[in-house]
Amino acid sequence: MSNIPEEILQAVKEKAEDGKISCPKARKIAEDFNVSVKLVGDACNQLRIKIFACELGCF
């Protein structure tokens, strides 16, 4: 169903609090794993985690 690597999904789950993750944390995950912010955004969507405090309109 998903082409999102498990380590990305796990990183998003670990950084999210109360079903939300901040934009800087999401961008940091993308940087740390050398993947696109879109992939991290897709992972958040799949996990039903909302991104907040978006600074650049990446998500």
N, C-alpha and C positions, 0 to 999 in steps of 0.2 A: 504493500500500500504506500509506503513512504520511502523516499530516497534520502532521507535525512539521517546522517550517521548517528548512531546511538550515543556517542560521546557528546555530540552537540545537544541532543535532547536532555541528556543527564546534566550537562552544564547549565542549561536553562532552568531545569527543575531545581538545581541547587541554589541558583542565584535569585530565583523568584520568591517573593514573600506574599502570602495572602492572595495568590493568583495574579500577581502583578510583578513586572520587572521594569526598572528604569531604562531609559534609552542609553545612558552611558554604560550601564552594565551589559546590555545587549550588544552594543558596539564593541565592548571589551572582549566579549566571548568571540565575536567574529574575528577580531584581531588576534587573540590568543590561539585560535584554531586555524587561522589563515583561510577563512571562508568569507563569503559575501554576507553583508548585513541582511540581504534578502533571504538567505538560507536560515539565518537566525530568526528572522521574522516569520518565516514559514514554520519553523520549529515551535515558536510561540503560538502561532495559530493552531497548529496540530494539538498542542497541549492545552489550548484554551487559556493561555496566559496573556493578559493585557500588557501592552507596553505604554508606560507613562513618562512624562517629562521629556518628550521628544524634542530635541534641540534643532535638528537639521532637516526634519521631514523625511528621514530615511525609512520610517516604518509607517 
